[in-house]
Each structure stands twice: as structure tokens, then as C-alpha cells.
């Protein structure tokens, strides 16, 4: 069992469909070049239908390992079994970079938003096909990255097949986009002649969120790949300055992204540690379920990067095998729903059904008013919400900033103030953060206050009727 803590960082790979995202991840992580017909991306896809149509529709995770000298660790033989391949990489590495290969197609935008909101990447690499230029989805992904305050770099792919005039135009468009008033960053262009010291210098400045490095690569010829690999190995981890995380000393909280039933093991959950630290045989609470309750469970085993470890701490992707703490109780996949967490019992968590949020409407085709419904992403929570009250405006339009009161339509969730939220419905996009939680007790008091005026009105009406008689 591994007990050494590896330095780690997480990179989200985003960009337009067919720009070469999965291919680039395959080429970087497996140390091979592509054959120009999708050979490299086959090793990244999760599902058979993705291999058949060449489109990513789920969040694929791949790792890249670096040794003490930050040289890439590539096993001598490629192994299709991820468990064996990853354990070989982890064994010889002192730094692990996790790639989150997200979807490019507009149809799967909700999966991409979930990957960026719930998986809390340190940086995003926006992939642009040099032969295709900057598309609508590229701008869309860039906008989400900007709002979530994720520093980003741009990677131009397919430079070997791009006509020179299209290639030049794409670079100019990207530079103009980065200089635009909405972004106001410094673009730094790298090519295969760029010195490694120069790349190290700019990589170290990435977490300041002021520079946008632009790399030019070809996954078929290998041009520019050594510069990009160097950059990936040098970017620093942002866990300490990321507001989405709390410290190792805070109470434990783990956001559940997926759950599995593993034969011979039982229920396994995967996700990210948001706060504190988890150890083997630790007692924790699982919830909230539809009845707002939490179930006591025990962590049987922990895996990070598919390798068994003794503990997991804030900022790490992990898998926990769970069992019920109480004898005689059962735990199966039917007990899970989207948005559940594991949390320290000392916190005494209280799920809420209503809350207030400060929001900024980036785009909405018409107006929004009381009763508007859409899907909200907040951490691992993705659920439809209804607008119950707008504080300053009568109706909301594109560009408005206001405080609103929202209510979950299906089940109460565990929320914290200052959490970032994204609300989407078709092309509507609203960003904001939670400003106030409304407990069940407060809701009951509000109902009582509303009931009293109604009773007073009824009494007045009765008195008027008696006077008329």
C-alpha cells in the first residue's frame, strides 16, 4: 500500500468538437504519436459508442507521471488495463498530472460544465484546431473557464494540415480574443524553437491568472509536443489558493461524482475531497437522501490513481469502498442520487430546499421572472431550481445582476455560502454564488407570518358582513 503523497495538478481539456482533444490526451499520456486516423484517442475513450463515432460523451480521466527531474514516466509496454498501466506510472512518479478529457459537442455541454464545476481543475487547456479557427463552442468553453476563474492556456492542434492563410488567421483571432476587454490577458506564443527556460518561467506565473500561453502542436508529426509536455510538468498546484477547497485541518467533506458496484467489494464511490482528510475505517455520513437524512457509513478502503492508499486529503481525486456502520443495514446503488456527499458527523449537516444567490445573467434570449425554472450546477449538485423571488428587478434580462431566491424542485441539498453556481437551460447561462441559506425553521416562521394576515382579512370580512346584516 502506497503512503507517500505525490505532488499533483489537474488539467481540464476543453474546446470545440473535432479539434483533437482526446487524441492530444492519448498522445501526451501514452508517449505515442497518432496515426492521423484516431489511433491515439482509442486508448482514452470510456465507451464503445465513443470509439465508433469518435466523439467524447463522458468525462475521461488519464494521468501523466513525472519523476524527480520532471522527466515523463512512460511504461515500457502499453497495457490496455488501466489499473495496471496507472499503477506502473504512479510507482515511478513523484508528480502526477490528471487530464480531464471533456466533451466538445454542444449536445454534451452539460457534461462539460459538470466536469469544470464539480472536478475543480487547476487549469484548463483550450484546444483549437488550427485548420478550423475559433468557433462558437470555443468561446463558450472559454467563457465558463473565465467565470470559474480557472487559468487557461491555448493549444493549436493539427498545424501539419492547416493551410498557411487559415493558420495565420486563427493565431490573429486568438490574440485579438485574449486582448479583448472581457479577457485582458497577455498572450505568449510558443513554437518548437522556444527555449525550455522560457516555458518554465511562464508556467510558474500561470496561477496568477494574467498570462495565456499559446502552444502549437501536431499529434501526428510530434511538432511542439516537447514544449507542451514541459509546460504541463511545470505548472504549479493551486489547491492552496483555490476557494473551492478548505484546509486539511477542517472537517472532512467528499463530493461523490459516481458510484459503482464492484463484484467482491461492494459499493464504491469516486469523487474529490473538498475539505479535511479521510483515513481507513473512518466513520462518516452519506447523504442527503430524498428524505433529507444522512446514513452512517464506514470507509473500508481508499484508492487514488487506482492504487491503494491509507488516506486521502483535500484536493485529491479518490475512490472509497463503503459499508454501513450499523450492523444488519444494507447499502446498494439504489441508495444513491446525484449531489450526495460524505461528511464528518461532527458538522451535523442540514440540507436546505431554499436559498438566496447573487447572480449575473450572461445570456438569456427573452426575460426571466418569478417562477422561472432551469437546471443548476453547484459542486456535484445538478438539479432543477425555481425562482421564487427577485429582489431588485421585476424581470431579469441579459446582463442584469441581482439577488434571487431559489428553491430546489425535487430534493433538499447540502450547500454552503460562497459556493459558485451555474444555471443553464438551452443557451441561457447564469453564473453566481450562494449568499444565504434558508433553514426549515425559517421557512416555517415565514409561513406563520403569511398565515396571520390572511386570518386578519377573514375576520375583517366577517365583521363587515355582520355590520351589513
Secondary structure, 3 states (H helix, E strand, C coil): CECCCCEEEEEEEEECCCCCHHHHHHHHHHCCCCCCCCCCHHHCCCCHHHHHHCCCCCCEEEEEEECCCCCEECCCCCCCCHHHHHHHHHHCCCEEEEEEECCCCHHHHHHHHHHHHHCCCCEEEEEEECCCCCCHHHHHHHHHHHHCCCEEEEEEECCCCCCHHHHHHHHHHHHHHHHCCCCCCEEEECCCCCCHHHHHHHHHCHHHCCEEEEEECCCCCCCCHHHHHHHHHHCCCCCCCCCCCCCCCCCCEEEEEEEEEECCCEEEEEEEEEECEEECCCEEEEECCCCCCCEEEEEEEEEECCEEECEEECCCEEEEEEEECCCCCCCCHHHCCCCCEEECHHHCCCCECEEEEEEEEEECCCCECCCCEEEEEECCEEEEEEEEEECCCCCECCCCEEEEEEEECCCCECCCCCCEEEEEECCEEEEEEEEEEECHHHHHHHHHHHHHHHHHHHHHHHHHHHHHC
